[in-house]
Amino acid sequence: MKIGESLLKHLNKKYEPARMVNFKFGRYDVAMKTDDEGNPMLLFIGKANEEGMIKGDHYSRRLLKDASGAVIKDHWDYKGKV
């Protein structure tokens, strides 16, 4: 599964720092973990079970910044099924 443009719009926003954020995206349940700056870094997308655990796909974000804080590299890696 590839991350589409409409989902990337959600992932490029800032959220509450160091939290797990859950939301519905179309027919999928999404959970993402943010870093200390509020950037989503881990993404789980699929169907949530009764305990809230998502069964589906796992993605990890690679976000590199230079000394001034400008983004050098920003992309999502597919890590497999969860």
C-alpha positions in Angstrom: 0.0 0.0 0.0 1.3 3.4 -0.9 0.6 6.6 1.0 -1.6 8.8 -1.2 -1.5 12.6 -1.6 -4.6 13.2 0.5 -3.2 11.2 3.4 0.2 13.0 3.1 -1.7 16.3 3.6 -2.7 15.0 7.1 0.8 13.8 7.8 2.5 17.1 6.9 0.6 19.0 9.6 1.9 19.6 13.2 0.2 17.8 16.1 0.6 17.6 19.8 4.2 16.6 20.6 5.1 13.1 21.7 1.5 11.7 21.5 -0.3 8.9 19.7 -3.0 10.5 17.4 -5.9 8.3 16.1 -8.3 9.2 13.4 -10.4 7.7 10.6 -9.3 8.2 7.0 -11.9 7.0 4.6 -12.5 3.4 5.4 -9.3 3.0 7.3 -8.3 3.5 11.0 -5.1 5.5 11.4 -2.7 5.8 14.4 0.4 8.0 14.3 3.1 8.7 16.8 4.5 12.2 16.9 8.0 13.3 17.8 8.9 16.1 20.3 8.2 18.8 17.7 4.8 17.4 16.8 5.8 15.8 13.4 4.2 12.4 12.7 7.0 9.8 12.7 5.3 6.4 12.9 2.1 5.5 11.0 -0.2 2.5 11.3 -3.1 2.2 8.9 -5.7 -0.5 8.6 -8.6 -1.8 10.7 -8.6 -1.3 14.5 -9.7 -4.2 16.7 -11.7 -4.0 20.0 -8.5 -3.0 22.0 -7.7 -0.2 19.4 -4.7 -2.0 18.0 -4.5 -1.6 14.2 -4.0 -4.6 11.9 -2.6 -3.4 8.6 0.5 -1.6 7.4 3.3 0.2 9.3 5.3 3.1 7.9 8.2 5.1 9.4 9.3 8.6 8.5 12.8 9.7 7.7 13.1 13.4 8.5 16.5 15.0 8.3 17.2 18.7 9.1 20.3 20.8 8.8 21.8 22.9 11.6 19.4 25.8 10.8 16.3 23.6 10.9 15.7 23.4 7.2 14.4 20.0 6.0 17.0 18.1 3.9 15.2 14.8 3.5 11.5 13.8 4.3 10.1 10.5 3.1 8.0 7.6 4.4 9.4 4.0 4.4 7.1 1.0 4.3 8.0 -1.3 7.2 5.6 -4.2 6.6 2.4 -5.6 8.0 1.4 -5.3 11.7 
